[in-house]
């Protein structure tokens, strides 16, 4: 029976309003990432012999370190690791606390009361609104950004207030511009630095202001930090929890997906305010039964070997240098980010004597269809496209070849900026 047939049955009337109610599945809008997916498929079909260069993917291009994989195999073979993990094992929580100290210089994290493992950062962002949001409460989100916490805020009857990240403000939210009524009703403030998609990094001064603002308005800060250890050119990894008072107002989420090439392993942790961590643990205990213990032990090994991440950062830094130089030769105004594997650049206005790009999405679709280069457009606060340096390339020579090919494809027309 087709989906259309099922839509005519009583089941169609039973869906929760939060996912569309009786109109669930009938929305004809095509969302950004689906448009990208379709355009990539069409481009491959139209030009089957041309390499599609995927600069849009937001996950690492390599496997996890061989020693981490070996540790997983070793631990997976032990019968004592076969059972449910629930809210995690002490060994992982202790490794997380050491990691915060060794990499980010965060002192005083109690692994017993102030750390819990998560099955990646995304489920943690989905669960946190269940801890705090009642109908009418507000979550403050930044745009462009990752919407999961906002989606679940709405599921619980809350509201989402968005603050734009603009180039003029170094892609940091202007907290002073948040209306007093919103600040009064807000329960959660979501931040993410180094930032996806802008690549911007927060400063100690900014985070100190966040702490003061949160205390003044009695708001919980959730700092999503999956890229925190991926920094470049002498910039040291920086944690919200290293700022005085941060633990009084919030928590930080870390993930091994990006910093250890462990995307599919689904392992990370929440750390910070013990009361928030405890409440999160209660919700989590009713949501999952914990990540496989062998994965936790392999992840603990990784956290104790931050040199693995340093090597990954060196690769991304090298690729950023190549990509920034190539794009700037073409006429873009690209600036190397201080962290993350994303490069965020303003889209051109059009092609001289030819096509105009009214939006970043117009330009991104052009790149996929005409140049077989995939990027992600963002029109939330200006016209920007996000390039990711996680493109597939084995070794430095191949990296240079890919970047040269991008430059070649983009220099047969003249863009207007």
C-alpha positions as CSV (number, residue, x, y, z in Angstrom):
1,X,0.0,0.0,0.0
2,X,1.4,3.4,-1.0
3,X,2.0,6.3,1.4
4,X,-0.8,8.2,-0.4
5,X,-3.2,5.4,0.4
6,X,-2.3,5.3,4.0
7,X,-2.9,9.1,4.2
8,X,-6.5,8.5,3.5
9,X,-6.9,6.3,6.6
10,X,-7.6,7.3,10.2
11,X,-3.8,7.1,10.9
12,X,-3.4,10.4,9.1
13,X,-5.6,12.1,11.7
14,X,-3.6,10.8,14.7
15,X,-0.2,12.5,14.2
16,X,0.9,15.0,16.9
17,X,0.6,18.6,16.1
18,X,4.4,19.0,16.7
19,X,5.2,17.1,13.5
20,X,2.3,18.5,11.5
21,X,-0.8,16.8,12.8
22,X,-3.2,15.7,10.0
23,X,-1.1,17.5,7.4
24,X,2.0,15.3,8.3
25,X,3.7,14.2,5.1
26,X,1.7,16.6,2.8
27,X,4.1,19.4,2.9
28,X,5.4,20.1,-0.6
29,X,8.3,22.4,0.5
30,X,11.7,21.0,-0.4
31,X,14.2,21.7,2.3
32,X,17.8,22.9,1.7
33,X,19.6,19.7,2.2
34,X,17.1,17.7,0.1
35,X,17.5,20.3,-2.7
36,X,21.3,19.7,-2.5
37,X,20.9,16.0,-2.5
38,X,18.6,16.1,-5.6
39,X,20.9,18.6,-7.4
40,X,23.9,16.3,-6.8
41,X,22.1,13.3,-8.2
42,X,21.0,15.3,-11.2
43,X,24.5,16.6,-11.8
44,X,26.0,13.1,-11.6
45,X,23.4,11.8,-14.1
46,X,24.0,14.7,-16.5
47,X,27.8,14.5,-16.2
48,X,28.6,10.9,-15.3
49,X,32.3,11.2,-16.3
50,X,33.0,14.4,-14.3
51,X,34.2,14.1,-10.7
52,X,31.7,15.7,-8.3
53,X,33.8,17.5,-5.6
54,X,31.8,17.4,-2.4
55,X,32.7,20.4,-0.2
56,X,29.4,20.3,1.6
57,X,29.7,17.2,3.8
58,X,29.9,17.9,7.5
59,X,31.8,14.9,8.6
60,X,35.4,13.7,8.6
61,X,36.8,12.0,5.5
62,X,38.9,9.5,7.3
63,X,38.5,6.6,9.7
64,X,39.2,6.8,13.4
65,X,42.9,6.3,14.5
66,X,44.1,2.7,14.2
67,X,44.8,2.5,18.0
68,X,41.3,3.6,18.8
69,X,39.9,0.9,16.4
70,X,42.2,-1.7,18.0
71,X,41.1,-0.7,21.5
72,X,37.5,-1.2,20.4
73,X,38.2,-4.6,19.0
74,X,40.0,-5.6,22.2
75,X,37.2,-4.4,24.5
76,X,34.4,-5.7,22.3
77,X,35.9,-9.2,22.8
78,X,35.5,-9.0,26.6
79,X,32.4,-10.6,28.0
80,X,32.2,-8.0,30.9
81,X,31.5,-5.3,28.3
82,X,28.5,-6.9,26.8
83,X,25.7,-5.4,29.0
84,X,23.8,-2.1,29.2
85,X,25.9,0.9,30.1
86,X,22.9,3.1,31.3
87,X,24.4,6.5,32.2
88,X,28.0,5.5,31.5
89,X,31.0,3.9,33.0
90,X,33.4,5.6,35.5
91,X,36.4,5.1,33.2
92,X,34.9,7.2,30.4
93,X,33.8,10.0,32.8
94,X,37.2,10.1,34.4
95,X,38.9,10.3,30.9
96,X,36.5,13.2,30.0
97,X,37.5,15.1,33.1
98,X,41.2,14.6,32.3
99,X,40.6,15.6,28.7
100,X,39.0,18.9,29.8
101,X,42.0,19.5,32.1
102,X,44.8,18.5,29.7
103,X,43.4,20.0,26.5
104,X,41.4,23.0,27.7
105,X,42.9,23.7,31.1
106,X,39.5,23.3,32.9
107,X,40.1,22.6,36.5
108,X,37.8,21.1,39.1
109,X,35.5,18.9,37.0
110,X,34.2,16.1,39.2
111,X,33.8,13.0,37.0
112,X,31.2,11.5,39.4
113,X,28.8,14.4,39.5
114,X,29.7,16.8,36.6
115,X,30.2,14.5,33.6
116,X,27.9,12.0,31.8
117,X,28.5,10.3,28.5
118,X,26.1,10.9,25.6
119,X,25.4,9.0,22.5
120,X,26.8,11.8,20.4
121,X,26.0,15.5,20.9
122,X,22.8,15.5,18.8
123,X,20.7,13.3,21.3
124,X,21.9,15.5,24.2
125,X,20.7,18.6,22.4
126,X,17.4,16.9,21.8
127,X,17.0,15.9,25.4
128,X,18.0,19.1,27.2
129,X,14.7,20.9,26.4
130,X,12.9,18.0,28.2
131,X,14.8,19.1,31.3
132,X,13.8,22.8,31.2
133,X,11.2,23.7,28.7
134,X,7.5,24.2,29.7
135,X,4.9,25.6,27.3
136,X,5.6,29.3,26.7
137,X,9.3,29.1,27.7
138,X,11.9,30.4,25.3
139,X,15.1,28.9,23.9
140,X,17.5,31.5,22.4
141,X,19.3,30.1,19.3
142,X,21.8,31.6,16.9
143,X,21.3,31.6,13.1
144,X,22.7,30.4,11.0
145,X,23.1,27.3,13.1
146,X,22.2,23.8,14.1
147,X,18.5,23.6,14.9
148,X,18.0,20.5,17.0
149,X,17.5,22.1,20.4
150,X,15.1,24.6,18.8
151,X,13.1,21.8,17.2
152,X,12.7,20.0,20.5
153,X,11.9,23.2,22.3
154,X,8.9,23.6,20.0
155,X,7.9,20.0,20.6
156,X,7.5,20.8,24.3
157,X,5.4,23.9,23.6
158,X,8.2,26.4,23.9
159,X,9.3,29.2,21.6
160,X,12.5,29.8,19.8
161,X,14.0,33.3,19.5
162,X,16.8,33.6,17.0
163,X,19.8,36.0,17.1
164,X,21.7,36.6,13.9
165,X,25.4,35.9,13.6
166,X,26.7,38.7,11.4
167,X,30.1,39.4,9.9
168,X,30.0,42.8,11.4
169,X,29.9,41.3,14.9
170,X,32.5,38.7,14.2
171,X,29.8,36.1,14.0
172,X,29.1,36.4,17.8
173,X,25.5,37.0,19.0
174,X,24.7,40.5,20.3
175,X,23.3,39.7,23.7
176,X,22.5,43.3,24.4
177,X,20.0,43.3,21.4
178,X,17.9,40.5,23.0
179,X,14.6,42.1,24.1
180,X,14.0,42.2,27.9
181,X,10.8,40.2,27.5
182,X,12.6,37.4,25.7
183,X,15.4,37.4,28.2
184,X,12.9,37.2,31.1
185,X,11.0,34.2,29.6
186,X,14.2,32.5,28.3
187,X,15.2,29.2,29.9
188,X,18.0,28.2,27.5
189,X,20.7,30.0,25.5
190,X,22.4,27.8,22.9
191,X,25.9,28.7,21.7
192,X,28.3,26.8,19.4
193,X,32.0,27.8,19.1
194,X,34.1,27.2,17.0
195,X,30.9,27.8,15.1
196,X,29.1,25.7,12.5
197,X,28.8,27.1,9.8
198,X,30.8,30.3,10.2
199,X,34.0,28.8,11.7
200,X,34.1,31.8,14.1
201,X,35.7,31.3,17.5
202,X,34.6,32.8,20.8
203,X,36.9,34.9,23.0
204,X,37.3,34.7,26.8
205,X,35.8,38.2,27.0
206,X,32.7,37.1,25.1
207,X,32.2,34.1,27.3
208,X,32.7,36.2,30.4
209,X,29.9,38.4,29.1
210,X,27.7,35.4,28.5
211,X,28.2,34.3,32.1
212,X,27.2,37.7,33.4
213,X,24.2,37.9,31.1
214,X,23.0,34.4,32.1
215,X,23.3,35.2,35.8
216,X,21.4,38.5,35.3
217,X,18.6,36.9,33.4
218,X,18.7,33.4,35.1
219,X,19.2,31.6,31.9
220,X,20.9,28.2,31.4
221,X,23.8,28.2,28.9
222,X,24.3,25.2,26.7
223,X,27.6,25.4,24.8
224,X,27.9,22.9,22.0
225,X,31.6,22.3,21.4
226,X,32.2,19.5,18.9
227,X,34.8,21.5,17.1
228,X,36.5,23.0,20.2
229,X,39.7,21.0,19.8
230,X,40.1,21.7,16.1
231,X,42.0,25.0,16.1
232,X,44.7,26.4,13.9
233,X,47.8,28.6,13.7
234,X,48.7,28.7,17.4
235,X,45.1,29.2,18.6
236,X,44.8,27.0,21.7
237,X,41.6,24.9,22.2
238,X,39.2,26.9,24.4
239,X,36.3,25.8,26.6
240,X,33.4,27.7,28.0
241,X,34.0,25.9,31.3
242,X,37.4,27.5,31.6
243,X,35.7,30.9,32.1
244,X,35.1,31.8,35.8
245,X,31.5,31.3,36.7
246,X,30.6,29.2,33.7
247,X,29.8,26.1,35.7
248,X,27.4,28.2,37.8
249,X,25.2,28.8,34.7
250,X,25.6,26.0,32.2
251,X,27.1,22.9,30.6
252,X,29.2,22.1,27.7
253,X,28.8,19.3,25.1
254,X,31.8,17.5,23.6
255,X,31.8,15.0,20.8
256,X,34.4,12.7,19.5
257,X,32.8,12.7,16.0
258,X,34.7,15.6,14.5
259,X,37.8,15.7,16.7
260,X,38.6,12.0,16.5
261,X,37.0,11.0,13.2
262,X,34.5,8.9,15.2
263,X,31.2,10.2,13.6
264,X,29.4,6.9,13.4
265,X,30.6,5.7,16.8
266,X,28.1,8.1,18.5
267,X,30.0,9.0,21.7
268,X,30.4,12.3,23.5
269,X,29.8,13.8,26.9
270,X,28.1,16.6,28.8
271,X,30.0,18.4,31.6
272,X,29.5,21.3,33.9
273,X,26.9,22.3,36.4
274,X,26.2,19.2,38.6
275,X,22.4,19.9,39.0
276,X,22.0,20.2,35.2
277,X,24.0,17.1,34.6
278,X,22.0,15.2,37.2
279,X,18.7,16.3,35.7
280,X,19.9,15.5,32.2
281,X,20.9,12.0,33.4
282,X,17.4,11.4,34.7
283,X,15.9,12.2,31.2
284,X,18.6,10.3,29.5
285,X,18.0,7.2,31.7
286,X,14.4,7.3,30.4
287,X,15.6,7.7,26.8
288,X,18.4,5.3,26.2
289,X,20.4,2.5,27.9
290,X,23.8,3.9,27.2
291,X,26.4,3.5,24.5
292,X,28.2,0.1,24.1
293,X,30.8,-0.1,26.9
294,X,33.6,-1.1,24.4
295,X,33.0,2.1,22.5
296,X,33.2,4.1,25.8
297,X,36.5,2.4,26.6
298,X,37.9,3.1,23.1
299,X,36.7,6.7,23.3
300,X,38.4,7.0,26.8
301,X,41.6,5.9,25.1
302,X,41.2,8.6,22.5
303,X,40.5,11.3,25.1
304,X,43.8,10.4,26.8
305,X,45.7,10.8,23.5
306,X,44.9,14.3,22.3
307,X,47.8,14.1,19.8
308,X,45.4,12.2,17.6
309,X,43.3,15.4,17.3
310,X,46.3,17.6,16.8
311,X,47.3,15.6,13.7
312,X,43.8,15.9,12.4
313,X,43.9,19.7,13.0
314,X,47.1,19.9,11.0
315,X,45.5,18.3,8.0
316,X,42.5,20.6,8.1
317,X,44.7,23.6,8.6
318,X,46.7,22.7,5.5
319,X,43.5,22.3,3.5
320,X,42.1,25.6,4.7
321,X,45.2,27.3,3.6
322,X,44.9,25.8,0.1
323,X,41.2,26.6,-0.2
324,X,41.4,30.1,1.1
325,X,44.2,31.0,-1.3
326,X,42.4,29.5,-4.3
327,X,39.1,31.3,-3.6
328,X,40.8,34.6,-3.0
329,X,42.6,34.3,-6.3
330,X,39.2,34.0,-7.9
331,X,37.9,37.1,-6.2
332,X,36.2,35.8,-3.0
333,X,36.9,37.4,0.3
334,X,37.7,34.2,2.3
335,X,39.3,34.3,5.7
336,X,40.7,31.2,7.3
337,X,38.7,30.2,10.4
338,X,40.3,29.9,13.8
339,X,38.5,26.5,14.3
340,X,36.2,23.9,12.7
341,X,36.5,22.4,9.3
342,X,34.2,24.9,7.7
343,X,35.0,27.9,5.5
344,X,32.2,30.5,5.3
345,X,32.3,32.9,2.4
346,X,30.0,35.5,0.9
347,X,28.4,34.4,-2.3
348,X,29.0,36.4,-5.5
349,X,26.2,38.6,-6.8
350,X,26.4,37.0,-10.2
351,X,28.4,36.3,-13.3
352,X,29.5,39.3,-15.4
353,X,27.2,39.6,-18.3
354,X,25.2,36.5,-17.2
355,X,23.3,34.8,-14.4
356,X,22.5,36.7,-11.2
357,X,22.6,35.0,-7.7
358,X,19.8,36.6,-5.6
359,X,20.5,34.2,-2.8
360,X,23.3,32.0,-1.6
361,X,21.1,29.1,-2.5
362,X,21.1,30.3,-6.1
363,X,24.9,30.3,-6.1
364,X,25.1,26.9,-4.4
365,X,22.7,25.3,-6.8
366,X,24.7,26.8,-9.7
367,X,28.0,25.3,-8.3
368,X,26.4,21.9,-8.1
369,X,24.6,21.9,-11.5
370,X,27.2,23.7,-13.6
371,X,30.5,23.1,-11.8
372,X,29.8,19.8,-9.9
373,X,31.1,21.4,-6.7
374,X,28.8,20.8,-3.7
375,X,28.5,23.4,-0.9
376,X,25.9,24.4,1.6
377,X,24.1,27.7,1.3
378,X,23.1,29.9,4.3
379,X,20.8,32.9,3.8
380,X,19.8,33.4,7.4
381,X,22.1,36.4,8.0
382,X,23.5,37.5,4.7
383,X,24.3,35.5,1.6
384,X,27.0,32.9,2.5
385,X,28.1,29.4,1.4
386,X,29.9,26.9,3.5
387,X,32.8,24.9,2.1
388,X,34.0,22.0,4.2
389,X,37.6,20.8,4.0
390,X,36.6,17.3,4.7
391,X,36.5,16.5,1.0
392,X,37.8,13.1,0.0
393,X,41.6,13.2,-0.8
394,X,44.3,10.8,0.2
395,X,47.5,12.7,0.9
396,X,48.8,16.2,0.3
397,X,49.3,15.7,-3.4
398,X,45.7,14.7,-3.9
399,X,44.5,17.6,-1.7
400,X,46.4,20.1,-4.0
401,X,44.9,18.4,-7.1
402,X,41.3,18.8,-5.8
403,X,41.8,22.5,-4.9
404,X,43.5,23.2,-8.3
405,X,40.5,21.5,-9.9
406,X,38.1,23.7,-8.0
407,X,40.1,26.8,-9.1
408,X,40.1,25.6,-12.7
409,X,36.3,25.1,-12.8
410,X,35.6,28.5,-11.2
411,X,37.9,30.6,-13.4
412,X,36.2,29.9,-16.8
413,X,33.6,32.6,-15.8
414,X,34.1,36.0,-14.0
415,X,32.1,36.5,-10.9
416,X,30.8,39.8,-9.6
417,X,31.1,40.4,-5.9
